Amino acid sequence: MKHFHYTEVENLDVPAPANKVKIRWLINEKNGAPNFAMRRFEVAPGGSTPYHTHEWEHEVYVLEGDAVAVSKNGETRIGPGSVLLVESNDVHNFKNTGDRPLVFLCLIPLQK
């Protein structure tokens, strides 16, 4: 078993077209995970992830903040405790609509 505090992981800027987004790769192949990655995102007030799609699913759990999850079907309000399954090839993004950071965990399969 491996144990560490999330603040021990570098908090990186996510490049444009992301806006005011940081990421910590909490668990991935670099620390021994063979199949999945766990990422912690922080989206500053007014910020957003890019509107994008990819071939893999991912699971999201919101820890803090107020936001909308955007898909081709419109916007869904999300906040602490919200759980989302973004299915493969779903166009999506997350927009911080609050006055404090949006913080969420996102799990994805490692790309091999």
TIMI-2910 file (N, C-alpha, C, CB; in pm, 1 decimal, decimal comma, always signed):
<rs>
+----------+----------+----------+----------+----------+----------+----------+----------+----------+----------+----------+----------+------+
!      n_x !      n_y !      n_z !     ca_x !     ca_y !     ca_z !      c_x !      c_y !      c_z !     cb_x !     cb_y !     cb_z ! resn !
+----------+----------+----------+----------+----------+----------+----------+----------+----------+----------+----------+----------+------+
!    +84,5 !   -117,9 !     +0,0 !     +0,0 !     +0,0 !     +0,0 !    +88,7 !   +123,8 !     +0,0 !    -96,0 !     +0,1 !   +121,9 !  Met !
!    +46,3 !   +224,7 !    -73,4 !   +118,2 !   +351,5 !    -76,7 !    +29,3 !   +458,0 !    -13,9 !   +158,7 !   +390,6 !   -222,7 !  Lys !
!    +91,0 !   +549,5 !    +59,1 !    +15,7 !   +654,1 !   +126,9 !    +90,2 !   +786,4 !   +115,1 !     -7,9 !   +617,8 !   +275,2 !  His !
!    +18,0 !   +892,3 !    +87,1 !    +76,2 !  +1026,6 !    +82,4 !    -39,4 !  +1126,6 !    +89,7 !   +163,3 !  +1048,1 !    -48,6 !  Phe !
!     -7,1 !  +1251,3 !   +113,2 !   -107,0 !  +1357,8 !   +116,0 !   -111,9 !  +1422,1 !    -21,6 !    -74,6 !  +1463,7 !   +226,2 !  His !
!   -230,3 !  +1462,7 !    -63,6 !   -243,6 !  +1516,6 !   -199,7 !   -155,4 !  +1638,1 !   -223,6 !   -387,8 !  +1553,4 !   -227,0 !  Tyr !
!   -123,2 !  +1715,2 !   -119,7 !    -40,2 !  +1834,2 !   -137,8 !   +105,4 !  +1799,7 !   -169,9 !    -45,8 !  +1920,4 !    -13,1 !  Thr !
!   +142,1 !  +1673,4 !   -156,4 !   +276,5 !  +1629,9 !   -193,9 !   +289,5 !  +1612,0 !   -345,4 !   +311,4 !  +1499,2 !   -122,5 !  Glu !
!   +178,0 !  +1618,9 !   -417,1 !   +176,4 !  +1600,8 !   -562,1 !   +173,3 !  +1738,7 !   -627,8 !    +53,8 !  +1514,0 !   -607,5 !  Val !
!   +257,4 !  +1757,9 !   -728,0 !   +266,4 !  +1886,9 !   -796,2 !   +131,4 !  +1930,0 !   -853,7 !   +370,6 !  +1880,1 !   -907,7 !  Glu !
!    +97,5 !  +2057,8 !   -834,6 !    -26,8 !  +2116,4 !   -885,0 !     +6,6 !  +2189,7 !  -1014,8 !    -92,6 !  +2213,8 !   -779,1 !  Asn !
!    -26,9 !  +2128,3 !  -1128,1 !    +13,0 !  +2177,9 !  -1259,9 !    -97,7 !  +2258,1 !  -1326,5 !    +53,3 !  +2062,2 !  -1349,4 !  Leu !
!    -59,1 !  +2358,8 !  -1402,8 !   -155,8 !  +2430,8 !  -1484,6 !   -197,3 !  +2343,1 !  -1601,6 !    -97,3 !  +2565,2 !  -1534,6 !  Asp !
!   -327,6 !  +2339,1 !  -1629,3 !   -377,4 !  +2270,5 !  -1748,1 !   -371,8 !  +2372,8 !  -1861,3 !   -524,7 !  +2213,0 !  -1726,8 !  Val !
!   -306,3 !  +2339,7 !  -1972,7 !   -291,1 !  +2438,2 !  -2080,6 !   -422,8 !  +2472,6 !  -2149,7 !   -193,2 !  +2386,7 !  -2183,2 !  Pro !
!   -422,4 !  +2586,8 !  -2219,3 !   -538,1 !  +2629,2 !  -2298,9 !   -570,4 !  +2518,6 !  -2398,3 !   -510,5 !  +2765,1 !  -2372,9 !  Ala !
!   -697,5 !  +2498,1 !  -2425,1 !   -808,5 !  +2589,3 !  -2402,5 !   -871,8 !  +2582,5 !  -2263,6 !   -912,1 !  +2563,2 !  -2502,7 !  Pro !
!   -813,8 !  +2506,4 !  -2169,8 !   -863,1 !  +2513,3 !  -2032,0 !   -840,8 !  +2655,5 !  -1981,4 !   -790,9 !  +2408,0 !  -1939,4 !  Ala !
!   -925,6 !  +2699,8 !  -1889,1 !   -919,0 !  +2835,0 !  -1837,0 !   -921,6 !  +2829,8 !  -1684,9 !  -1035,3 !  +2921,3 !  -1891,6 !  Asn !
!   -808,9 !  +2867,4 !  -1623,0 !   -799,3 !  +2872,5 !  -1476,5 !   -814,8 !  +2734,3 !  -1412,9 !   -905,4 !  +2967,1 !  -1420,4 !  Lys !
!   -749,3 !  +2633,4 !  -1472,0 !   -761,9 !  +2495,5 !  -1425,2 !   -624,2 !  +2441,6 !  -1384,6 !   -825,4 !  +2405,7 !  -1535,2 !  Val !
!   -620,3 !  +2372,7 !  -1271,5 !   -499,2 !  +2305,4 !  -1224,4 !   -530,9 !  +2157,6 !  -1205,2 !   -446,3 !  +2369,4 !  -1091,3 !  Lys !
!   -427,1 !  +2074,5 !  -1216,2 !   -443,8 !  +1930,1 !  -1202,4 !   -330,3 !  +1871,7 !  -1118,5 !   -448,8 !  +1862,4 !  -1341,1 !  Ile !
!   -367,8 !  +1775,4 !  -1033,9 !   -270,7 !  +1693,0 !   -962,0 !   -297,3 !  +1549,0 !  -1004,3 !   -281,9 !  +1711,3 !   -804,1 !  Arg !
!   -196,5 !  +1482,5 !  -1059,7 !   -206,1 !  +1341,0 !  -1095,6 !   -178,1 !  +1261,4 !   -968,5 !   -105,3 !  +1302,4 !  -1212,4 !  Trp !
!   -282,2 !  +1233,0 !   -890,5 !   -265,8 !  +1170,0 !   -760,2 !   -214,0 !  +1027,1 !   -770,8 !   -396,8 !  +1171,1 !   -685,8 !  Leu !
!   -275,5 !   +949,7 !   -857,7 !   -235,4 !   +810,3 !   -877,5 !   -228,8 !   +784,6 !  -1027,6 !   -335,0 !   +710,8 !   -807,1 !  Ile !
!   -118,5 !   +726,9 !  -1070,9 !   -102,3 !   +688,4 !  -1211,3 !    +13,2 !   +589,5 !  -1220,9 !    -76,8 !   +813,5 !  -1302,5 !  Asn !
!    +58,4 !   +563,6 !  -1341,6 !   +163,3 !   +464,3 !  -1359,6 !   +293,9 !   +505,3 !  -1291,6 !   +187,3 !   +441,0 !  -1507,4 !  Glu !
!   +316,7 !   +634,7 !  -1271,1 !   +440,8 !   +680,5 !  -1207,2 !   +452,8 !   +633,1 !  -1062,6 !   +448,5 !   +832,3 !  -1211,6 !  Lys !
!   +339,0 !   +611,1 !   -995,9 !   +347,9 !   +558,8 !   -859,6 !   +289,6 !   +418,6 !   -847,9 !   +276,6 !   +651,8 !   -763,4 !  Asn !
!   +287,6 !   +344,7 !   -961,0 !   +260,9 !   +202,1 !   -956,2 !   +122,8 !   +153,8 !   -995,3 !   +286,6 !   +157,3 !   -824,9 !  Gly !
!    +31,3 !   +241,8 !  -1033,6 !   -102,5 !   +198,3 !  -1073,7 !    -97,1 !   +145,6 !  -1217,2 !   -205,6 !   +315,1 !  -1061,3 !  Ala !
!   -135,5 !    +20,7 !  -1241,3 !   -124,4 !    -34,9 !  -1374,7 !   -243,0 !     -6,4 !  -1467,0 !   -106,1 !   -180,1 !  -1364,0 !  Pro !
!   -358,4 !    +32,4 !  -1411,8 !   -478,4 !    +40,7 !  -1495,2 !   -551,3 !   +174,1 !  -1495,3 !   -572,0 !    -62,0 !  -1452,7 !  Asn !
!   -549,7 !   +245,9 !  -1383,4 !   -631,2 !   +367,0 !  -1372,1 !   -548,8 !   +482,8 !  -1318,5 !   -752,2 !   +342,3 !  -1281,5 !  Phe !
!   -596,7 !   +603,5 !  -1347,9 !   -538,2 !   +725,1 !  -1292,9 !   -645,8 !   +799,4 !  -1215,0 !   -478,1 !   +815,2 !  -1405,4 !  Ala !
!   -604,4 !   +857,5 !  -1102,1 !   -691,8 !   +943,7 !  -1023,5 !   -632,3 !  +1083,9 !  -1028,5 !   -706,8 !   +892,1 !   -874,7 !  Met !
!   -714,4 !  +1178,3 !  -1071,3 !   -668,8 !  +1315,5 !  -1085,3 !   -754,4 !  +1407,0 !   -998,2 !   -673,7 !  +1360,2 !  -1233,1 !  Arg !
!   -693,6 !  +1512,0 !   -944,6 !   -765,9 !  +1611,7 !   -865,7 !   -757,4 !  +1743,0 !   -941,0 !   -707,5 !  +1625,2 !   -719,9 !  Arg !
!   -872,4 !  +1793,7 !   -981,8 !   -879,6 !  +1919,4 !  -1055,6 !   -925,4 !  +2031,5 !   -964,7 !   -973,7 !  +1906,7 !  -1175,4 !  Phe !
!   -871,4 !  +2150,6 !   -986,8 !   -916,7 !  +2273,0 !   -922,7 !   -945,0 !  +2373,1 !  -1033,9 !   -810,5 !  +2328,3 !   -819,7 !  Glu !
!  -1069,5 !  +2422,9 !  -1037,2 !  -1109,1 !  +2520,8 !  -1137,1 !  -1143,1 !  +2649,3 !  -1061,8 !  -1230,9 !  +2469,7 !  -1224,4 !  Val !
!  -1069,6 !  +2754,6 !  -1086,4 !  -1091,1 !  +2882,0 !  -1018,0 !  -1225,3 !  +2942,4 !  -1059,3 !   -975,9 !  +2980,3 !  -1048,9 !  Ala !
!  -1279,7 !  +3031,8 !   -977,8 !  -1404,0 !  +3099,5 !  -1015,4 !  -1393,6 !  +3159,9 !  -1155,6 !  -1438,2 !  +3209,1 !   -913,0 !  Pro !
!  -1496,1 !  +3137,3 !  -1236,6 !  -1497,5 !  +3184,9 !  -1374,8 !  -1423,1 !  +3095,3 !  -1471,6 !  -1439,6 !  +3321,1 !  -1381,0 !  Gly !
!  -1356,7 !  +2991,8 !  -1422,2 !  -1278,9 !  +2904,0 !  -1507,8 !  -1360,0 !  +2787,7 !  -1562,3 !  -1160,7 !  +2851,8 !  -1432,7 !  Gly !
!  -1300,0 !  +2715,9 !  -1656,8 !  -1368,0 !  +2600,5 !  -1716,4 !  -1267,1 !  +2505,9 !  -1779,6 !  -1470,8 !  +2646,1 !  -1821,4 !  Ser !
!  -1307,5 !  +2379,6 !  -1786,5 !  -1230,7 !  +2281,8 !  -1862,2 !  -1270,0 !  +2297,2 !  -2009,6 !  -1256,6 !  +2134,8 !  -1810,0 !  Thr !
!  -1190,2 !  +2248,3 !  -2102,7 !  -1227,2 !  +2259,8 !  -2243,7 !  -1349,5 !  +2174,9 !  -2277,2 !  -1110,1 !  +2219,0 !  -2332,2 !  Pro !
!  -1425,2 !  +2219,0 !  -2375,7 !  -1537,5 !  +2140,5 !  -2427,3 !  -1474,9 !  +2039,7 !  -2521,8 !  -1648,0 !  +2231,1 !  -2500,2 !  Tyr !
!  -1477,5 !  +1911,1 !  -2484,0 !  -1400,2 !  +1811,3 !  -2557,5 !  -1465,2 !  +1673,5 !  -2546,8 !  -1255,9 !  +1806,0 !  -2505,3 !  His !
!  -1406,0 !  +1579,4 !  -2616,6 !  -1449,3 !  +1440,3 !  -2613,2 !  -1326,8 !  +1350,3 !  -2625,3 !  -1551,8 !  +1410,5 !  -2726,6 !  Thr !
!  -1342,5 !  +1225,4 !  -2583,8 !  -1236,7 !  +1126,1 !  -2598,4 !  -1299,0 !   +987,7 !  -2595,2 !  -1129,4 !  +1141,3 !  -2487,0 !  His !
!  -1219,7 !   +887,5 !  -2628,0 !  -1272,0 !   +751,4 !  -2645,0 !  -1296,1 !   +677,8 !  -2514,6 !  -1178,2 !   +671,8 !  -2728,6 !  Glu !
!  -1246,2 !   +727,3 !  -2403,5 !  -1260,2 !   +655,4 !  -2277,6 !  -1361,7 !   +723,2 !  -2187,1 !  -1125,7 !   +645,0 !  -2206,9 !  Trp !
!  -1422,0 !   +644,1 !  -2101,6 !  -1512,6 !   +697,6 !  -1999,5 !  -1430,0 !   +757,6 !  -1886,7 !  -1608,2 !   +586,9 !  -1945,1 !  Glu !
!  -1493,1 !   +841,8 !  -1807,9 !  -1432,6 !   +878,8 !  -1681,2 !  -1540,4 !   +906,9 !  -1578,1 !  -1341,5 !  +1000,6 !  -1698,1 !  His !
!  -1498,5 !   +892,3 !  -1453,6 !  -1588,0 !   +909,2 !  -1340,8 !  -1543,2 !  +1033,4 !  -1263,8 !  -1589,0 !   +781,9 !  -1249,2 !  Glu !
!  -1641,8 !  +1113,1 !  -1221,2 !  -1612,9 !  +1239,6 !  -1153,9 !  -1688,1 !  +1243,8 !  -1022,1 !  -1651,4 !  +1360,8 !  -1243,0 !  Val !
!  -1618,9 !  +1290,8 !   -917,5 !  -1680,1 !  +1313,0 !   -786,8 !  -1644,2 !  +1454,5 !   -742,0 !  -1632,3 !  +1205,8 !   -681,8 !  Tyr !
!  -1745,3 !  +1538,3 !   -719,8 !  -1723,5 !  +1677,3 !   -682,7 !  -1703,1 !  +1687,8 !   -531,4 !  -1842,5 !  +1765,5 !   -728,2 !  Val !
!  -1593,1 !  +1750,7 !   -492,2 !  -1559,9 !  +1770,3 !   -351,8 !  -1605,2 !  +1906,9 !   -299,4 !  -1410,7 !  +1754,7 !   -331,9 !  Leu !
!  -1583,9 !  +2011,6 !   -380,7 !  -1612,5 !  +2148,8 !   -337,9 !  -1657,8 !  +2232,0 !   -456,5 !  -1488,7 !  +2212,9 !   -271,7 !  Glu !
!  -1736,2 !  +2335,6 !   -427,5 !  -1769,4 !  +2436,1 !   -527,2 !  -1902,2 !  +2413,8 !   -596,3 !  -1663,0 !  +2441,7 !   -628,5 !  Gly !
!  -1937,2 !  +2511,9 !   -678,2 !  -2060,6 !  +2510,0 !   -756,9 !  -2024,3 !  +2524,0 !   -903,1 !  -2158,4 !  +2623,0 !   -712,8 !  Asp !
!  -2091,9 !  +2445,2 !   -987,5 !  -2055,7 !  +2443,7 !  -1128,4 !  -2171,7 !  +2392,1 !  -1211,8 !  -1930,7 !  +2357,8 !  -1151,4 !  Ala !
!  -2148,5 !  +2393,2 !  -1342,5 !  -2236,5 !  +2322,7 !  -1434,4 !  -2151,6 !  +2226,2 !  -1514,8 !  -2313,6 !  +2421,4 !  -1527,5 !  Val !
!  -2207,8 !  +2108,6 !  -1538,1 !  -2150,7 !  +2011,9 !  -1630,4 !  -2224,7 !  +2033,3 !  -1761,8 !  -2163,9 !  +1861,9 !  -1577,3 !  Ala !
!  -2150,4 !  +2054,1 !  -1868,0 !  -2209,5 !  +2085,2 !  -1998,0 !  -2192,1 !  +1965,1 !  -2090,1 !  -2144,8 !  +2212,8 !  -2060,1 !  Val !
!  -2300,8 !  +1927,9 !  -2158,6 !  -2295,7 !  +1821,2 !  -2258,4 !  -2379,4 !  +1865,4 !  -2377,8 !  -2347,5 !  +1684,5 !  -2199,7 !  Ser !
!  -2387,3 !  +1779,2 !  -2477,6 !  -2468,7 !  +1813,4 !  -2594,7 !  -2615,7 !  +1827,3 !  -2557,8 !  -2452,4 !  +1707,5 !  -2703,9 !  Lys !
!  -2654,6 !  +1776,2 !  -2440,6 !  -2793,7 !  +1786,0 !  -2393,8 !  -2820,0 !  +1907,9 !  -2307,8 !  -2830,2 !  +1663,2 !  -2316,4 !  Asn !
!  -2719,0 !  +1993,0 !  -2286,4 !  -2738,1 !  +2113,1 !  -2206,7 !  -2651,6 !  +2114,3 !  -2082,5 !  -2882,1 !  +2126,6 !  -2167,9 !  Gly !
!  -2694,3 !  +2194,3 !  -1982,5 !  -2619,0 !  +2212,5 !  -1859,7 !  -2688,5 !  +2145,3 !  -1742,6 !  -2599,3 !  +2360,3 !  -1831,1 !  Glu !
!  -2608,3 !  +2086,7 !  -1653,5 !  -2657,9 !  +2024,5 !  -1530,8 !  -2582,4 !  +2086,9 !  -1414,3 !  -2640,1 !  +1867,8 !  -1533,4 !  Thr !
!  -2655,3 !  +2140,0 !  -1316,2 !  -2590,3 !  +2196,3 !  -1197,2 !  -2528,0 !  +2084,4 !  -1114,5 !  -2691,7 !  +2277,0 !  -1111,6 !  Arg !
!  -2403,9 !  +2108,0 !  -1070,6 !  -2333,7 !  +2011,3 !   -986,6 !  -2269,8 !  +2084,3 !   -869,1 !  -2226,5 !  +1933,8 !  -1068,4 !  Ile !
!  -2247,6 !  +2010,3 !   -761,1 !  -2183,5 !  +2065,6 !   -642,9 !  -2131,3 !  +1952,9 !   -556,6 !  -2280,9 !  +2154,1 !   -563,5 !  Gly !
!  -2090,3 !  +1984,6 !   -432,9 !  -2032,6 !  +1883,2 !   -345,3 !  -2121,8 !  +1759,4 !   -334,5 !  -2008,4 !  +1941,7 !   -207,1 !  Pro !
!  -2060,9 !  +1643,3 !   -355,0 !  -2133,1 !  +1516,6 !   -350,0 !  -2186,6 !  +1470,1 !   -483,6 !  -2245,3 !  +1527,5 !   -255,0 !  Gly !
!  -2182,3 !  +1555,4 !   -586,0 !  -2229,4 !  +1513,1 !   -719,1 !  -2135,8 !  +1407,7 !   -776,0 !  -2239,1 !  +1634,2 !   -815,9 !  Ser !
!  -2194,8 !  +1307,6 !   -839,7 !  -2121,1 !  +1199,2 !   -904,8 !  -2162,4 !  +1197,1 !  -1051,2 !  -2148,5 !  +1060,2 !   -835,7 !  Val !
!  -2064,8 !  +1190,5 !  -1140,8 !  -2094,9 !  +1189,9 !  -1283,4 !  -2019,8 !  +1076,7 !  -1352,2 !  -2058,8 !  +1325,3 !  -1347,2 !  Leu !
!  -2086,2 !  +1015,2 !  -1447,0 !  -2021,9 !   +922,4 !  -1539,3 !  -2022,4 !   +990,1 !  -1674,9 !  -2095,0 !   +781,9 !  -1543,5 !  Leu !
!  -1905,4 !  +1022,4 !  -1725,6 !  -1893,0 !  +1078,1 !  -1860,4 !  -1857,0 !   +959,9 !  -1949,4 !  -1783,7 !  +1195,5 !  -1868,5 !  Val !
!  -1951,4 !   +921,2 !  -2032,2 !  -1930,6 !   +803,4 !  -2116,2 !  -1837,1 !   +834,5 !  -2232,2 !  -2064,3 !   +751,4 !  -2169,1 !  Glu !
!  -1780,3 !   +731,4 !  -2289,6 !  -1687,8 !   +750,7 !  -2400,3 !  -1757,3 !   +826,7 !  -2513,3 !  -1634,0 !   +614,8 !  -2450,8 !  Ser !
!  -1681,8 !   +916,1 !  -2574,6 !  -1724,6 !   +998,1 !  -2687,4 !  -1832,9 !  +1100,3 !  -2653,8 !  -1773,5 !   +909,7 !  -2795,8 !  Asn !
!  -1864,5 !  +1122,8 !  -2525,1 !  -1955,5 !  +1231,4 !  -2485,7 !  -1879,2 !  +1363,7 !  -2487,8 !  -2016,6 !  +1205,2 !  -2343,9 !  Asp !
!  -1932,4 !  +1462,5 !  -2559,6 !  -1874,0 !  +1596,0 !  -2558,0 !  -1913,7 !  +1660,0 !  -2425,1 !  -1922,2 !  +1682,9 !  -2681,7 !  Val !
!  -1816,1 !  +1719,8 !  -2354,2 !  -1845,0 !  +1768,9 !  -2219,4 !  -1742,5 !  +1873,2 !  -2174,7 !  -1847,8 !  +1652,3 !  -2120,1 !  His !
!  -1781,8 !  +1948,8 !  -2073,3 !  -1688,7 !  +2031,5 !  -1997,2 !  -1753,2 !  +2070,2 !  -1865,7 !  -1647,2 !  +2157,6 !  -2077,1 !  Asn !
!  -1673,0 !  +2133,0 !  -1779,2 !  -1718,8 !  +2176,5 !  -1648,0 !  -1686,9 !  +2324,4 !  -1633,4 !  -1652,6 !  +2093,0 !  -1533,8 !  Phe !
!  -1785,8 !  +2403,4 !  -1589,7 !  -1769,2 !  +2547,6 !  -1571,4 !  -1796,2 !  +2583,1 !  -1426,1 !  -1863,4 !  +2627,3 !  -1665,7 !  Lys !
!  -1701,1 !  +2651,1 !  -1364,5 !  -1718,5 !  +2697,4 !  -1227,6 !  -1812,8 !  +2817,5 !  -1230,2 !  -1580,8 !  +2734,3 !  -1161,7 !  Asn !
!  -1926,8 !  +2805,0 !  -1164,9 !  -2026,1 !  +2912,8 !  -1159,8 !  -2029,6 !  +2979,2 !  -1022,7 !  -2164,8 !  +2859,0 !  -1194,7 !  Thr !
!  -1943,3 !  +2937,5 !   -932,5 !  -1944,2 !  +2989,2 !   -796,3 !  -1836,1 !  +3092,7 !   -772,2 !  -1928,3 !  +2876,6 !   -698,9 !  Gly !
!  -1821,7 !  +3129,1 !   -645,5 !  -1723,1 !  +3229,4 !   -606,4 !  -1605,8 !  +3169,2 !   -529,3 !  -1789,3 !  +3336,5 !   -522,6 !  Asp !
!  -1591,9 !  +3038,4 !   -534,9 !  -1478,2 !  +2968,4 !   -473,1 !  -1436,4 !  +2856,4 !   -568,2 !  -1515,2 !  +2911,2 !   -329,4 !  Arg !
!  -1321,2 !  +2794,7 !   -546,5 !  -1275,5 !  +2691,5 !   -640,0 !  -1371,5 !  +2572,4 !   -649,1 !  -1138,3 !  +2642,6 !   -598,7 !  Pro !
!  -1383,2 !  +2521,4 !   -769,5 !  -1449,1 !  +2393,3 !   -794,9 !  -1339,1 !  +2288,5 !   -784,6 !  -1522,7 !  +2389,5 !   -937,2 !  Leu !
!  -1358,1 !  +2188,6 !   -698,3 !  -1258,9 !  +2083,2 !   -680,0 !  -1327,5 !  +1949,9 !   -704,3 !  -1194,6 !  +2088,6 !   -537,1 !  Val !
!  -1269,4 !  +1868,5 !   -792,0 !  -1327,9 !  +1736,7 !   -817,7 !  -1220,4 !  +1634,3 !   -847,4 !  -1426,8 !  +1743,3 !   -933,6 !  Phe !
!  -1254,6 !  +1508,9 !   -816,3 !  -1171,0 !  +1395,8 !   -853,1 !  -1220,7 !  +1340,3 !   -984,1 !  -1171,1 !  +1287,2 !   -743,3 !  Leu !
!  -1129,8 !  +1296,2 !  -1068,2 !  -1165,2 !  +1239,7 !  -1197,0 !  -1079,4 !  +1115,1 !  -1216,9 !  -1144,7 !  +1343,4 !  -1313,4 !  Cys !
!  -1144,3 !  +1003,0 !  -1243,0 !  -1074,0 !   +877,0 !  -1263,1 !  -1087,0 !   +834,1 !  -1408,8 !  -1129,2 !   +767,4 !  -1168,7 !  Leu !
!   -974,2 !   +792,0 !  -1465,9 !   -971,9 !   +750,3 !  -1606,1 !   -886,5 !   +624,1 !  -1619,1 !   -916,8 !   +864,5 !  -1697,8 !  Ile !
!   -911,0 !   +544,4 !  -1724,1 !   -820,4 !   +432,9 !  -1749,8 !   -688,3 !   +487,2 !  -1804,2 !   -883,8 !   +331,3 !  -1849,5 !  Pro !
!   -579,3 !   +420,3 !  -1770,5 !   -450,4 !   +460,5 !  -1827,9 !   -449,4 !   +422,2 !  -1974,6 !   -330,6 !   +394,2 !  -1752,1 !  Leu !
!   -396,3 !   +509,8 !  -2056,0 !   -388,0 !   +485,3 !  -2200,5 !   -263,5 !   +402,7 !  -2228,4 !   -385,1 !   +619,5 !  -2281,2 !  Gln !
!   -283,6 !   +286,7 !  -2287,2 !   -171,0 !   +196,0 !  -2313,1 !   -145,6 !   +181,6 !  -2460,3 !   -196,5 !    +59,5 !  -2252,3 !  Lys !
+----------+----------+----------+----------+----------+----------+----------+----------+----------+----------+----------+----------+------+
</rs>
